[in-house]
């Protein structure tokens, strides 16, 4: 299956337009489906009381995953291709 190459990871989506208009920050819990083989590097982040991982992809894009680094690594290691 095509979708087996992707892994589902929790993120937050920020409403930039609302923030610019009102100054209020609104976030929504969501997820991102990523291909783990496109990850260039990752590191723990201080966001969310240390329960987040900063991921950099080979194309230079970045993403903040809302998962503890140990859980993130387990997700990567248990991923089936």
C-alpha positions as CSV (number, residue, x, y, z in Angstrom):
1,X,0.0,0.0,0.0
2,X,1.1,3.5,-0.7
3,X,0.1,4.9,2.7
4,X,2.2,2.4,4.6
5,X,5.3,4.5,3.9
6,X,3.9,7.3,6.0
7,X,3.8,7.7,9.8
8,X,1.1,9.7,11.6
9,X,2.5,12.2,14.1
10,X,0.7,14.8,16.3
11,X,1.2,18.5,15.6
12,X,-0.6,21.8,16.3
13,X,-1.9,24.1,13.6
14,X,-1.8,27.9,14.3
15,X,-4.3,30.3,12.9
16,X,-2.0,33.0,11.7
17,X,-4.7,35.2,10.2
18,X,-6.6,35.3,13.5
19,X,-3.4,36.1,15.3
20,X,-2.6,39.0,13.0
21,X,-6.1,40.4,13.2
22,X,-6.8,40.0,17.0
23,X,-3.5,39.3,18.7
24,X,-5.0,36.1,20.1
25,X,-3.3,32.8,19.5
26,X,-5.6,30.0,18.4
27,X,-4.2,26.5,17.9
28,X,-5.9,23.3,16.8
29,X,-4.6,19.8,17.5
30,X,-4.0,17.9,14.3
31,X,-1.6,15.4,12.8
32,X,0.9,15.2,9.9
33,X,1.5,12.1,7.8
34,X,5.3,12.1,7.1
35,X,7.6,9.7,5.3
36,X,10.2,9.0,8.0
37,X,12.9,8.3,5.3
38,X,12.9,12.0,4.5
39,X,14.0,13.1,8.0
40,X,17.4,14.6,8.0
41,X,17.7,15.2,11.7
42,X,15.7,15.6,14.9
43,X,16.2,16.9,18.4
44,X,14.3,17.4,21.6
45,X,12.5,20.7,22.0
46,X,11.6,22.6,25.1
47,X,8.1,23.2,23.7
48,X,5.2,21.6,25.6
49,X,7.3,21.0,28.7
50,X,9.8,19.0,26.8
51,X,7.2,16.7,25.2
52,X,8.0,17.8,21.7
53,X,10.6,17.0,19.0
54,X,11.9,19.4,16.4
55,X,12.3,17.6,13.1
56,X,14.2,18.8,10.0
57,X,13.6,17.2,6.6
58,X,16.1,16.7,3.7
59,X,14.4,19.5,1.8
60,X,15.0,22.0,4.6
61,X,11.5,22.0,6.0
62,X,10.9,21.7,9.7
63,X,8.1,20.4,11.9
64,X,7.4,20.4,15.6
65,X,6.0,17.0,16.7
66,X,4.1,17.0,19.9
67,X,5.4,13.8,21.3
68,X,8.2,13.0,23.8
69,X,11.4,12.1,22.0
70,X,11.4,8.5,23.4
71,X,7.9,8.0,22.0
72,X,8.9,9.6,18.7
73,X,11.9,7.3,18.4
74,X,9.7,4.3,19.2
75,X,7.3,5.4,16.5
76,X,10.2,5.6,14.0
77,X,11.7,2.2,15.0
78,X,8.3,0.4,14.9
79,X,7.4,1.9,11.5
80,X,6.7,-0.7,8.9
81,X,7.6,0.1,5.3
